[in-house]
């Protein structure tokens, strides 16, 4: 069968033609330019067709592409993913970029000690470490299975400046002090309908959901974070789009003498919170 016939059959399984093409070129280890140039020339057998349609069916059933392929690209870097980790989002790339930008403004050329809390796949620490080879990173997570995946990514990128630590937030970091702490914690309210109506159903609940209206981890972080920061510090957090008001109340109680500000994501939602010991 020719490639255009594969795509025609795939359309009967999944009506998103762009995704069907992406799955096909990934399976072939080609690109879209090659695909369009060979729609009517290259032929593949029924065995290949069966494999291809099985992947298309997985996507149609709600499995994210990251899990189908086993990787995503995050800040231009290949990040391996599996069922034990949350698939990195584009919004989190903004968190990384802004955290680096503000850290450079606040600390100039200083060599920083950085903590990536709730590291998951390790995408935050890894993308930062690739840009800041002289900085020291600790990436922590409560799940050992999650850290196994993060270790695969650490090895993939041959990073020696990232240390992986099993820890429930700060529990196993008692002797550490950090200039920069970055965290994309679970922040979806457990009663949210989002879980029922989206592809989040395939991702680990441990990485998604939090108690207290989704605010549990911010409460826990705010309660003890100053015990783990140096006098001059930057804290960078990803937040839920509807949590700004609740967080402002928490900040007024705990961080009234510090500088803090919120920023928006690509969808114009409040998505990031930054707390600093000094103004920019």
Helices and strands as residue ranges (DSSP letters): H 3-11, H 17-28, H 32-37, H 46-60, H 65-69, E 71-74, E 77-80, H 90-107, E 113-117, H 123-131, E 136-141, H 144-156, E 162-166, E 178-183, E 188-189, H 194-197, G 199-202, G 205-207, E 209-210, G 212-214, H 216-224, G 225-227, E 229-238, H 244-254, E 259-264, E 270-276
